[in-house]
Amino acid sequence: MADTALTAPLRSPLSHAVDRLAAATRTSGGAIRLAELPFLTQINVRLDPKGAAADAVGLALGLPLPVEPDTAVRAGELTALWLGPDEWLLVGPPGSQQDLESRIREAAGDEPVSVIDVSAQRTTLLVAGPRARDLLAHGCSLDLHPRVFGPGRCAQTNLGRTQVVLVARDDPRAGFWVLVRSSFAGYLTDWLLDAAVEWTG
């Protein structure tokens, strides 16, 4: 029984909604694109941003941990999101948890650091297309105008009464990531699909 549990294929929180998201994307006529990006690695890191570990970890990861509030830094397939003065969320490709954790801990050495794999805690929704900002604005109180929340910005906020981490990707055409707790992912997907009706008919 244990072997079966360990070898069973992973199932994403929104596997049941793949067809609905794809249908909304098709029927929008290019206005929006909705999809789940399942199984992205998500590592929560806490350390002193002014300590020796911050620079060392940045070098080990190949990107600096952002120190400006509500900003994101990307290098290759790895993105670092500022969550607080001493807290970041690293988002990377599926299956990279152990490698990232090892690199961070080794770089930090004896400096105090907290490294927690929270990949199973959330899933990621992609919201892209010319009307992506309009769609998100239906349920988000942030000013999403590109001059305010443009590429490289992120924020912990509410979307459709659900707590999320919202990320404006570094290429405007890439749209937004919406990181949502797995237990609320189904509800938020229903909300997005309902809010998108004006473009999906």
C-alpha positions in Angstrom: 0.0 0.0 0.0 2.8 2.4 0.9 4.6 1.7 -2.4 1.4 2.5 -4.3 1.0 5.8 -2.5 4.6 6.7 -3.2 4.5 5.8 -6.9 1.0 7.1 -7.7 1.1 9.9 -10.3 0.8 13.4 -8.9 -2.6 15.1 -9.3 -2.8 18.8 -9.4 -5.5 20.7 -7.4 -7.0 21.9 -10.7 -6.7 18.7 -12.8 -10.5 18.6 -12.9 -10.7 22.1 -14.4 -8.2 21.9 -17.2 -10.8 21.5 -19.9 -12.9 24.4 -18.6 -9.9 26.7 -18.5 -8.9 25.7 -22.0 -12.5 26.2 -23.2 -12.6 29.7 -21.7 -9.3 30.6 -23.4 -10.7 29.4 -26.8 -14.0 31.1 -26.6 -12.5 34.4 -25.5 -11.2 35.0 -29.0 -7.7 35.8 -27.7 -8.9 38.2 -25.0 -7.7 36.1 -22.1 -5.7 33.0 -21.5 -6.4 30.9 -18.4 -4.4 27.8 -17.3 -3.0 26.1 -14.3 0.8 25.8 -14.0 0.9 22.8 -11.8 3.7 21.6 -9.5 6.0 24.6 -9.6 8.6 24.5 -6.9 8.0 27.0 -4.1 10.5 27.6 -1.4 10.0 30.0 1.5 13.2 31.6 2.6 13.8 33.8 5.7 17.1 35.4 6.6 18.6 38.8 7.5 18.7 40.8 4.3 21.7 42.8 5.6 23.6 39.7 6.8 26.3 37.8 5.0 23.9 35.0 4.1 21.8 37.2 1.8 24.6 37.9 -0.6 25.9 34.4 -0.5 22.4 32.9 -1.2 21.9 35.3 -4.0 25.2 34.2 -5.6 24.4 30.6 -5.1 21.0 31.0 -6.8 22.2 33.2 -9.6 19.9 36.1 -8.7 19.8 38.7 -5.9 17.0 38.4 -3.4 14.9 41.6 -4.0 14.9 44.1 -1.2 12.4 46.6 -2.6 8.9 45.8 -1.3 6.5 44.0 -3.6 9.1 43.2 -6.3 10.1 40.1 -8.2 13.5 39.2 -9.7 13.8 36.5 -12.4 16.9 34.7 -13.7 16.3 31.8 -16.1 13.6 29.5 -14.6 13.9 30.9 -11.1 11.9 33.8 -9.7 12.4 35.4 -6.3 9.3 37.2 -4.8 9.6 39.7 -2.0 7.1 38.8 0.7 8.4 40.9 3.6 11.6 42.6 4.9 13.2 39.2 5.7 11.0 36.8 3.7 11.0 35.6 0.1 9.3 33.0 -2.0 11.4 31.3 -4.6 9.4 29.8 -7.5 11.2 27.4 -9.8 10.5 24.5 -12.2 8.8 21.3 -10.9 11.1 18.9 -9.1 13.8 21.5 -8.2 13.0 21.6 -4.4 16.0 19.6 -3.1 18.5 21.3 -5.3 17.3 24.8 -4.3 17.2 23.9 -0.6 20.7 22.4 -0.7 22.1 25.4 -2.5 20.5 27.9 0.0 21.6 26.0 3.1 25.1 25.5 1.8 25.5 29.1 0.9 24.1 30.4 4.2 26.6 28.3 6.2 26.4 29.0 9.9 24.2 32.1 9.3 20.6 31.8 10.6 18.2 30.9 7.8 14.8 29.3 7.4 14.2 27.3 4.3 10.8 25.6 3.9 9.4 23.7 0.9 5.9 25.0 0.5 5.3 23.6 -3.0 2.4 21.5 -2.0 0.7 24.4 -0.3 -0.2 26.3 -3.4 -0.8 25.9 -7.1 -0.4 28.6 -9.7 -2.9 30.0 -12.2 -1.8 31.8 -15.3 -4.0 34.8 -16.3 -2.8 36.3 -19.5 -4.0 38.1 -22.7 -5.0 41.7 -23.5 -7.9 41.6 -21.0 -6.1 40.0 -18.1 -5.8 43.1 -16.1 -9.5 43.9 -16.6 -10.4 40.3 -15.5 -8.3 40.5 -12.3 -9.6 44.0 -11.5 -13.1 42.5 -11.1 -12.0 41.1 -7.7 -8.8 42.8 -6.7 -8.5 46.1 -4.9 -4.9 46.8 -6.1 -4.3 49.4 -8.8 -3.3 47.1 -11.6 -2.4 49.8 -14.1 0.9 48.9 -15.8 2.5 52.1 -14.4 1.8 50.9 -10.9 1.7 47.1 -11.1 3.9 46.5 -14.1 6.4 43.7 -14.9 8.5 42.7 -12.0 5.9 43.6 -9.3 4.2 41.2 -6.9 1.9 41.5 -3.9 0.1 39.5 -1.3 -3.5 40.5 -1.8 -7.1 39.3 -2.1 -8.7 38.2 -5.4 -12.3 37.2 -5.4 -12.1 37.2 -1.5 -9.3 34.6 -1.7 -5.8 35.3 -0.4 -3.2 35.1 -3.2 0.2 36.1 -4.3 -0.2 38.1 -7.5 2.9 38.4 -9.8 3.2 40.5 -12.9 5.5 38.6 -15.2 8.6 40.4 -16.5 7.2 40.3 -20.1 3.8 42.0 -20.3 2.7 39.3 -22.8 3.4 36.6 -20.2 0.5 38.0 -18.1 0.2 37.2 -14.4 0.8 34.4 -12.0 -1.8 33.9 -9.3 -0.4 31.7 -6.5 -3.3 30.4 -4.5 -3.6 27.9 -1.7 -4.6 24.5 -3.1 -7.7 24.3 -0.9 -9.0 27.5 -2.5 -7.9 26.8 -6.0 -11.2 25.3 -7.2 -13.2 28.2 -5.8 -10.9 30.8 -7.3 -11.0 29.0 -10.7 -14.8 29.2 -10.6 -14.7 32.8 -9.8 -12.3 33.6 -12.6 -14.4 31.7 -15.1 -17.5 33.5 -14.0 -15.8 36.9 -14.1 -14.5 36.1 -17.6 -18.0 35.5 -19.0 -18.1 38.9 -20.8 -15.3 37.7 -23.0 -16.1 34.0 -23.2 -19.8 34.4 -23.8 
